[in-house]
Amino acid sequence: MTADHTRAPVLEALDEYRRKGHLSFTPPGHKQARGADPAVREILGDAVFHGDVLASGGLDDRLTRGRVLQRAQELMADAVHAEHTFFSTCGSSLSVKAAMLSVAGPHEKLLLGRDAHKSVVAGLIISGIEPVWVEPRWDAERNLAHPPSAEEFDRAFDAHPDARGALVTSPTPYGGCADLRAIADVCHRRSRPLIVDEAWGAHLPFHPDLPSWAMDAGADICVTSIHKMGSGLEQGSVFHLQGDLVPPELLGMRADLLGTTSPSVLIFAGLDGWRRQMALRGGN
Ligand SMILES: Cc1ncc(COP(=O)(O)O)c(C=O)c1O
């Protein structure tokens, strides 16, 4: 069945909640803005409170029979050529850690580009994964660093054949991109997964003139912030999975381990609306 990108399941469910005049006995305590301080309502606007409902028992029923989030995630996966997509309301900081924990465990090695974000370092601390740092390439002419090359990852795997996989940041905060296809090949020759921290690359899948993005380049897991290069709300992040080196259930469980039990539906709505915007008009 072809995906219908004119739909936005989260936004549609919020609209229905509003039109039916639902009011829940559950959190959030502001009760569709009624209980919020008028001075706060004045500045934030009531739309913020109207969109702030429970994910199950608000946006969807308590048994999530409407599959609202699942349908939104499936549409996102289709839009960016992934097999599985997971939404995060805790930023790419959570997505990066979930990805790392699904590939390696305590005292196991992971190859990491040394220009990694602090969430990668936090992931090491909470997981006990042993880092094998792979150095970025310093560009003396431009005074900036490029991501490590595929050859450098290859050498690191040769020196540490027990490494469980690799993680590379691309684009870098400088804007340079890694040769993801070549790095993915290096990993897959050893049946190891490649994680791409593509926090700064949300726009990449939507225009042919942009560098190839992680899923198209054969990466296994890819993490993207939608609030950086996309129009999502702060903390909106998605992570994607393809191939059979990391089971989707495992990745979902690792994210569940780290995530909040009260995800912000506003952030989900931002992710859902951005996907529709990009799927319909992103190539323009
Ligand atoms: C490369 C990289 N990865 C991950 C993150 C974490 O993203 P978030 O702020 O969405 O948690 C950032 C944030 O700046 C980043 O630059």
The ligand as an SDF file (V2000), in Angstrom:
LIG
                    3D

 16 16  0  0  0  0  0  0  0  0999 V2000
   26.2010   15.8870   16.5720 C   0  0  0  0  0  0  0  0  0  0  0  0
   25.1290   15.9830   17.6140 C   0  0  0  0  0  0  0  0  0  0  0  0
   24.5710   14.8390   18.0660 N   0  0  0  0  0  0  0  0  0  0  0  0
   23.5840   14.8430   19.0080 C   0  0  0  0  0  0  0  0  0  0  0  0
   23.1210   16.0350   19.5230 C   0  0  0  0  0  0  0  0  0  0  0  0
   22.0380   16.0050   20.5560 C   0  0  0  0  0  0  0  0  0  0  0  0
   20.8550   16.5130   20.0200 O   0  0  0  0  0  0  0  0  0  0  0  0
   19.6560   17.0910   20.9120 P   0  0  0  0  0  0  0  0  0  0  0  0
   20.0130   18.4980   21.2540 O   0  0  0  0  0  0  0  0  0  0  0  0
   18.4800   16.9660   19.9790 O   0  0  0  0  0  0  0  0  0  0  0  0
   19.5220   16.2380   22.1180 O   0  0  0  0  0  0  0  0  0  0  0  0
   23.6700   17.2590   19.0730 C   0  0  0  0  0  0  0  0  0  0  0  0
   23.1910   18.5430   19.6000 C   0  0  0  0  0  0  0  0  0  0  0  0
   23.6700   19.5950   19.3270 O   0  0  0  0  0  0  0  0  0  0  0  0
   24.7120   17.2280   18.0940 C   0  0  0  0  0  0  0  0  0  0  0  0
   25.2810   18.3510   17.6280 O   0  0  0  0  0  0  0  0  0  0  0  0
  1  2  1  0
  2  3  1  0
  2 15  2  0
  3  4  2  0
  4  5  1  0
  5  6  1  0
  5 12  2  0
  6  7  1  0
  7  8  1  0
  8  9  2  0
  8 10  1  0
  8 11  1  0
 12 13  1  0
 12 15  1  0
 13 14  2  0
 15 16  1  0
M  END
$$$$
